[in-house]
Amino acid sequence: MDDVIIRKAVPEDCHSMLKLIKELAEYEKASGEVILTLDQFIEDGFGASPVWGAFVAEHNSEIVGISLYYDRYSTWKGRRLYLEDLVVTERCRGKQVGRKLFEATMEYGKSGRYCGMVFQVLNWNEPAINFYKKYSPKFDDEWFNVSIEFKV
């Protein structure tokens, strides 16, 4: 897919982006976990205090992939880019769309003076693990993922 365009997301992309996020949740067997509304998603990315940024992959005027990231701070290392989701719609996987999005995100981090990028990958998601291995990442088996949910 040489004609895929990678660009920064704009508010008008959010509907398509949210569809891809739901597609990812379904792939990860967690479709019931997506409770984010479109209005909240737009506000969180493009409102008065945006908390996320994203690149989109566009093919024939359709969003076929996203890379959504935000700032993270390490008291040991400084500014780090956190890659929340790298999603390519199923029919476009294996066509270099994910590579283009991932590399655009890494370049954004390098040019933005981040000291690195961190992300998670499910231990059963072999295609994703093999994809990331091409970039010589450090896989960490020392830390547990921990979350606490708040009622909003």
C-alpha positions as CSV (number, residue, x, y, z in Angstrom):
1,M,0.0,0.0,0.0
2,D,2.4,2.7,-1.3
3,D,-0.4,5.2,-1.5
4,V,-1.2,5.3,2.2
5,I,-0.9,8.8,3.7
6,I,0.3,9.1,7.3
7,R,-0.7,12.4,8.9
8,K,-1.6,13.9,12.2
9,A,-5.2,13.3,13.3
10,V,-7.8,16.0,13.2
11,P,-11.1,16.1,15.0
12,E,-13.0,14.9,12.0
13,D,-11.0,11.6,12.2
14,C,-12.3,10.7,15.6
15,H,-15.4,8.8,14.5
16,S,-13.2,6.5,12.3
17,M,-10.5,6.3,15.0
18,L,-13.1,5.2,17.6
19,K,-14.3,2.5,15.2
20,L,-10.7,1.2,14.9
21,I,-10.3,1.2,18.7
22,K,-13.5,-0.9,19.0
23,E,-12.1,-3.2,16.3
24,L,-8.9,-3.6,18.4
25,A,-10.9,-4.3,21.6
26,E,-12.9,-7.0,19.8
27,Y,-9.6,-8.5,18.5
28,E,-8.3,-8.5,22.1
29,K,-11.5,-10.2,23.4
30,A,-12.5,-7.1,25.4
31,S,-15.2,-5.3,23.3
32,G,-17.3,-4.6,26.4
33,E,-14.4,-2.6,27.9
34,V,-14.8,0.4,25.5
35,I,-17.0,2.9,27.3
36,L,-15.5,6.1,25.8
37,T,-18.0,8.3,23.9
38,L,-17.2,10.1,20.7
39,D,-17.8,13.5,22.4
40,Q,-15.4,12.6,25.2
41,F,-12.8,11.3,22.7
42,I,-12.9,14.5,20.7
43,E,-12.7,16.7,23.8
44,D,-9.8,14.7,25.2
45,G,-7.8,15.0,22.0
46,F,-8.8,18.4,20.7
47,G,-10.4,20.3,23.5
48,A,-9.0,23.0,25.8
49,S,-6.5,20.6,27.4
50,P,-5.7,17.7,25.0
51,V,-4.2,14.6,26.6
52,W,-3.5,12.5,23.5
53,G,-2.2,12.9,20.0
54,A,-2.4,10.6,17.0
55,F,-1.3,9.8,13.6
56,V,-3.7,8.3,11.1
57,A,-3.1,6.1,8.0
58,E,-5.4,7.2,5.2
59,H,-6.1,5.1,2.1
60,N,-8.5,6.3,-0.6
61,S,-10.0,8.8,1.9
62,E,-10.6,6.1,4.5
63,I,-8.8,5.9,7.9
64,V,-7.3,2.4,7.9
65,G,-4.9,2.7,10.9
66,I,-4.0,4.8,13.9
67,S,-1.2,5.4,16.3
68,L,-2.4,7.1,19.5
69,Y,0.1,8.4,22.0
70,Y,0.5,10.7,25.0
71,D,3.2,12.1,27.3
72,R,4.6,10.1,30.1
73,Y,7.2,11.1,32.6
74,S,9.8,8.9,34.2
75,T,11.5,10.3,37.3
76,W,14.5,8.2,36.3
77,K,14.7,9.1,32.6
78,G,12.5,12.1,31.9
79,R,10.0,12.6,29.1
80,R,8.9,9.4,27.4
81,L,6.3,8.9,24.7
82,Y,3.6,6.4,25.6
83,L,2.1,4.5,22.6
84,E,-1.4,3.6,23.7
85,D,-2.6,2.0,20.6
86,L,-1.3,1.0,17.2
87,V,-4.2,-0.3,15.2
88,V,-4.5,-1.3,11.6
89,T,-7.9,-2.5,10.3
90,E,-7.8,-6.2,9.6
91,R,-7.9,-6.1,5.8
92,C,-4.9,-3.8,5.7
93,R,-2.6,-5.7,8.0
94,G,0.6,-7.1,6.6
95,K,0.8,-4.2,4.1
96,Q,3.3,-2.0,5.9
97,V,0.6,0.4,7.3
98,G,1.6,-0.4,10.9
99,R,5.3,0.1,10.1
100,K,4.6,3.5,8.6
101,L,2.5,4.6,11.6
102,F,5.0,3.2,14.1
103,E,7.9,4.9,12.5
104,A,6.1,8.2,12.2
105,T,5.4,7.9,16.0
106,M,9.0,7.1,16.8
107,E,10.2,10.1,14.6
108,Y,7.7,12.3,16.4
109,G,9.2,11.2,19.7
110,K,12.8,11.7,18.6
111,S,12.1,15.2,17.1
112,G,10.2,16.1,20.3
113,R,13.2,15.4,22.5
114,Y,11.5,12.4,24.2
115,C,14.1,10.0,25.6
116,G,12.2,7.0,24.5
117,M,8.9,5.3,23.8
118,V,7.1,2.8,25.9
119,F,4.0,0.6,25.1
120,Q,2.4,-2.7,26.0
121,V,1.7,-5.8,24.0
122,L,-0.4,-8.7,25.0
123,N,1.7,-11.8,25.7
124,W,-0.5,-13.9,23.3
125,N,-0.4,-11.4,20.4
126,E,2.4,-13.1,18.5
127,P,2.0,-11.0,15.3
128,A,2.4,-7.8,17.3
129,I,5.3,-9.2,19.3
130,N,7.1,-10.2,16.1
131,F,6.4,-6.8,14.6
132,Y,7.9,-5.0,17.6
133,K,11.0,-7.3,17.7
134,K,12.1,-5.7,14.4
135,Y,12.9,-2.6,16.4
136,S,15.0,-4.2,19.1
137,P,12.8,-3.3,22.0
138,K,13.4,-4.3,25.7
139,F,10.6,-6.6,26.8
140,D,10.1,-6.3,30.6
141,D,9.0,-9.3,32.6
142,E,9.7,-7.8,36.0
143,W,6.7,-5.4,36.3
144,F,3.0,-6.1,36.7
145,N,0.4,-4.1,34.9
146,V,-1.8,-2.4,37.6
147,S,-4.9,-0.3,37.2
148,I,-7.5,1.2,39.5
149,E,-10.9,2.2,38.0
150,F,-12.7,5.3,39.1
151,K,-16.4,5.9,38.7
152,V,-16.8,9.0,36.5
